[in-house]
């Protein structure tokens, strides 16, 4: 039997903005991915940040469900799992 897993992304610290050495603003996105039904952390979930259809960066969740994306240029993105 296939169990449907619902996933919730909780932003740990929101989006933090920093200025890089080249003078451009860069952002950091961090958070957790958990099962909606039981709140358990989900391991190895791919988190992708896309601009239009182009993959900008991505990460897989750790054993505690945490992920972090850094060095993100200013802009509008879609965060997908």
Helices and strands as residue ranges (DSSP letters): E 7-19, E 25-35, E 46-51, E 54-60, E 66-73, E 78-80
